[in-house]
Amino acid sequence: MSKHQEIIAYLEELPVGKRVSVRSISNYLGVSEGTAYRAIKEAENRGLVETRPRSGTIRVKLLKLRDQKY
């Protein structure tokens, strides 16, 4: 498993509502901040996390495609 995949798997296991940061993931998993940043951005694109103004990045509930509103 690549470091990138390891970070995504870690994010998937976090409870909904948990705040995450590049630095905390970098330190906890022993990866570079650049790798952590890219993985968080991918997780955001997948809908695992959401970046909110003044709140930071938060683990959110992943909606199934059929449940998403357009």
Backbone as JSON Lines, residues from 0, in Angstrom:
{"i":0,"aa":"M","n":[0.85,-1.17,0.0],"ca":[0.0,0.0,0.0],"c":[0.9,1.24,0.0]}
{"i":1,"aa":"S","n":[0.6,2.17,-0.9],"ca":[1.4,3.38,-0.97],"c":[1.07,4.31,0.2]}
{"i":2,"aa":"K","n":[1.92,5.28,0.45],"ca":[1.68,6.25,1.52],"c":[0.38,7.0,1.27]}
{"i":3,"aa":"H","n":[0.16,7.33,0.02],"ca":[-1.05,8.04,-0.38],"c":[-2.3,7.22,-0.03]}
{"i":4,"aa":"Q","n":[-2.29,5.96,-0.38],"ca":[-3.41,5.06,-0.07],"c":[-3.57,4.88,1.43]}
{"i":5,"aa":"E","n":[-2.45,4.84,2.14],"ca":[-2.48,4.7,3.59],"c":[-3.19,5.9,4.23]}
{"i":6,"aa":"I","n":[-2.94,7.1,3.72],"ca":[-3.58,8.3,4.26],"c":[-5.08,8.27,3.97]}
{"i":7,"aa":"I","n":[-5.45,7.9,2.75],"ca":[-6.88,7.82,2.39],"c":[-7.58,6.81,3.3]}
{"i":8,"aa":"A","n":[-6.96,5.65,3.53],"ca":[-7.54,4.63,4.4],"c":[-7.68,5.16,5.83]}
{"i":9,"aa":"Y","n":[-6.68,5.89,6.29],"ca":[-6.74,6.49,7.63],"c":[-7.91,7.47,7.73]}
{"i":10,"aa":"L","n":[-8.07,8.31,6.72],"ca":[-9.17,9.28,6.72],"c":[-10.53,8.59,6.7]}
{"i":11,"aa":"E","n":[-10.63,7.49,5.98],"ca":[-11.89,6.74,5.91],"c":[-12.29,6.18,7.28]}
{"i":12,"aa":"E","n":[-11.3,5.89,8.13],"ca":[-11.57,5.31,9.44],"c":[-11.89,6.36,10.51]}
{"i":13,"aa":"L","n":[-11.62,7.62,10.23],"ca":[-11.89,8.66,11.23],"c":[-13.39,8.84,11.43]}
{"i":14,"aa":"P","n":[-13.79,9.2,12.64],"ca":[-15.21,9.45,12.88],"c":[-15.66,10.73,12.17]}
{"i":15,"aa":"V","n":[-16.91,10.76,11.75],"ca":[-17.49,11.94,11.12],"c":[-17.41,13.09,12.11]}
{"i":16,"aa":"G","n":[-16.98,14.26,11.63],"ca":[-16.86,15.44,12.47],"c":[-15.45,15.68,12.98]}
{"i":17,"aa":"K","n":[-14.56,14.72,12.82],"ca":[-13.17,14.85,13.29],"c":[-12.42,15.84,12.41]}
{"i":18,"aa":"R","n":[-11.73,16.78,13.04],"ca":[-10.9,17.73,12.29],"c":[-9.59,17.07,11.91]}
{"i":19,"aa":"V","n":[-9.11,17.38,10.72],"ca":[-7.83,16.84,10.27],"c":[-6.97,17.99,9.76]}
{"i":20,"aa":"S","n":[-5.67,17.8,9.81],"ca":[-4.76,18.81,9.27],"c":[-3.59,18.11,8.59]}
{"i":21,"aa":"V","n":[-2.98,18.83,7.69],"ca":[-1.81,18.3,6.98],"c":[-0.73,17.93,8.0]}
{"i":22,"aa":"R","n":[-0.48,18.82,8.93],"ca":[0.59,18.59,9.9],"c":[0.3,17.39,10.79]}
{"i":23,"aa":"S","n":[-0.93,17.27,11.27],"ca":[-1.24,16.14,12.16],"c":[-1.12,14.8,11.44]}
{"i":24,"aa":"I","n":[-1.59,14.74,10.21],"ca":[-1.49,13.5,9.44],"c":[-0.04,13.19,9.11]}
{"i":25,"aa":"S","n":[0.7,14.23,8.74],"ca":[2.11,14.07,8.43],"c":[2.87,13.49,9.62]}
{"i":26,"aa":"N","n":[2.64,14.06,10.79],"ca":[3.33,13.59,12.0],"c":[2.87,12.19,12.4]}
{"i":27,"aa":"Y","n":[1.58,11.95,12.39],"ca":[1.03,10.68,12.86],"c":[1.45,9.51,11.97]}
{"i":28,"aa":"L","n":[1.42,9.72,10.65],"ca":[1.73,8.63,9.72],"c":[3.18,8.64,9.22]}
{"i":29,"aa":"G","n":[3.94,9.66,9.6],"ca":[5.34,9.71,9.2],"c":[5.55,9.93,7.71]}
{"i":30,"aa":"V","n":[4.72,10.79,7.12],"ca":[4.84,11.12,5.7],"c":[5.14,12.6,5.57]}
{"i":31,"aa":"S","n":[5.56,13.01,4.38],"ca":[5.84,14.43,4.18],"c":[4.55,15.22,4.15]}
{"i":32,"aa":"E","n":[4.65,16.51,4.45],"ca":[3.47,17.37,4.43],"c":[2.89,17.47,3.02]}
{"i":33,"aa":"G","n":[3.74,17.42,2.01],"ca":[3.27,17.46,0.63],"c":[2.41,16.25,0.28]}
{"i":34,"aa":"T","n":[2.85,15.09,0.72],"ca":[2.08,13.86,0.49],"c":[0.75,13.93,1.23]}
{"i":35,"aa":"A","n":[0.79,14.4,2.47],"ca":[-0.44,14.52,3.26],"c":[-1.4,15.52,2.61]}
{"i":36,"aa":"Y","n":[-0.87,16.64,2.12],"ca":[-1.7,17.66,1.47],"c":[-2.39,17.09,0.24]}
{"i":37,"aa":"R","n":[-1.64,16.41,-0.61],"ca":[-2.22,15.84,-1.84],"c":[-3.29,14.79,-1.52]}
{"i":38,"aa":"A","n":[-3.04,13.98,-0.51],"ca":[-4.02,12.95,-0.14],"c":[-5.29,13.59,0.43]}
{"i":39,"aa":"I","n":[-5.15,14.64,1.22],"ca":[-6.32,15.33,1.76],"c":[-7.12,15.96,0.63]}
{"i":40,"aa":"K","n":[-6.45,16.53,-0.34],"ca":[-7.15,17.11,-1.5],"c":[-7.89,16.03,-2.28]}
{"i":41,"aa":"E","n":[-7.28,14.87,-2.44],"ca":[-7.96,13.77,-3.13],"c":[-9.17,13.32,-2.31]}
{"i":42,"aa":"A","n":[-9.0,13.22,-0.99],"ca":[-10.11,12.85,-0.11],"c":[-11.24,13.86,-0.21]}
{"i":43,"aa":"E","n":[-10.89,15.12,-0.36],"ca":[-11.91,16.16,-0.52],"c":[-12.66,15.97,-1.84]}
{"i":44,"aa":"N","n":[-11.94,15.64,-2.89],"ca":[-12.58,15.38,-4.19],"c":[-13.48,14.15,-4.14]}
{"i":45,"aa":"R","n":[-13.13,13.18,-3.31],"ca":[-13.94,11.96,-3.16],"c":[-15.12,12.17,-2.21]}
{"i":46,"aa":"G","n":[-15.13,13.27,-1.48],"ca":[-16.21,13.55,-0.56],"c":[-16.0,13.0,0.84]}
{"i":47,"aa":"L","n":[-14.78,12.6,1.16],"ca":[-14.47,12.08,2.51],"c":[-14.29,13.2,3.52]}
{"i":48,"aa":"V","n":[-13.73,14.3,3.08],"ca":[-13.51,15.45,3.95],"c":[-14.02,16.69,3.25]}
{"i":49,"aa":"E","n":[-14.21,17.73,4.05],"ca":[-14.7,18.99,3.52],"c":[-13.93,20.11,4.21]}
{"i":50,"aa":"T","n":[-13.47,21.08,3.43],"ca":[-12.78,22.22,3.99],"c":[-13.79,23.34,4.18]}
{"i":51,"aa":"R","n":[-13.91,23.8,5.42],"ca":[-14.89,24.83,5.77],"c":[-14.17,26.08,6.24]}
{"i":52,"aa":"P","n":[-14.63,27.24,5.78],"ca":[-14.01,28.48,6.24],"c":[-14.08,28.61,7.76]}
{"i":53,"aa":"R","n":[-12.99,29.02,8.36],"ca":[-12.87,29.24,9.81],"c":[-12.98,27.98,10.64]}
{"i":54,"aa":"S","n":[-13.13,26.84,10.01],"ca":[-13.24,25.57,10.76],"c":[-12.13,24.6,10.41]}
{"i":55,"aa":"G","n":[-11.61,24.69,9.21],"ca":[-10.58,23.76,8.77],"c":[-11.17,22.6,7.99]}
{"i":56,"aa":"T","n":[-10.43,21.53,7.94],"ca":[-10.85,20.35,7.19],"c":[-11.45,19.35,8.15]}
{"i":57,"aa":"I","n":[-12.63,18.86,7.78],"ca":[-13.41,18.0,8.66],"c":[-13.81,16.73,7.93]}
{"i":58,"aa":"R","n":[-13.75,15.6,8.64],"ca":[-14.23,14.33,8.08],"c":[-15.76,14.41,8.0]}
{"i":59,"aa":"V","n":[-16.3,14.13,6.82],"ca":[-17.74,14.18,6.63],"c":[-18.25,12.83,6.18]}
{"i":60,"aa":"K","n":[-19.55,12.65,6.32],"ca":[-20.19,11.41,5.9],"c":[-20.15,11.34,4.39]}
{"i":61,"aa":"L","n":[-19.73,10.22,3.86],"ca":[-19.66,10.0,2.42],"c":[-21.04,9.64,1.92]}
{"i":62,"aa":"L","n":[-21.57,10.46,1.02],"ca":[-22.88,10.19,0.45],"c":[-22.74,9.28,-0.75]}
{"i":63,"aa":"K","n":[-23.63,8.35,-0.87],"ca":[-23.66,7.51,-2.07],"c":[-24.18,8.36,-3.21]}
{"i":64,"aa":"L","n":[-23.77,8.04,-4.42],"ca":[-24.15,8.85,-5.57],"c":[-25.66,9.03,-5.68]}
{"i":65,"aa":"R","n":[-26.43,8.01,-5.38],"ca":[-27.87,8.13,-5.53],"c":[-28.48,9.02,-4.45]}
{"i":66,"aa":"D","n":[-27.75,9.25,-3.34],"ca":[-28.24,10.08,-2.25],"c":[-27.87,11.56,-2.41]}
{"i":67,"aa":"Q","n":[-26.94,11.86,-3.3],"ca":[-26.51,13.23,-3.46],"c":[-27.56,14.05,-4.18]}
{"i":68,"aa":"K","n":[-27.73,15.29,-3.73],"ca":[-28.67,16.19,-4.36],"c":[-27.93,17.07,-5.35]}
{"i":69,"aa":"Y","n":[-28.52,17.31,-6.49],"ca":[-27.89,18.14,-7.51],"c":[-28.68,19.39,-7.74]}
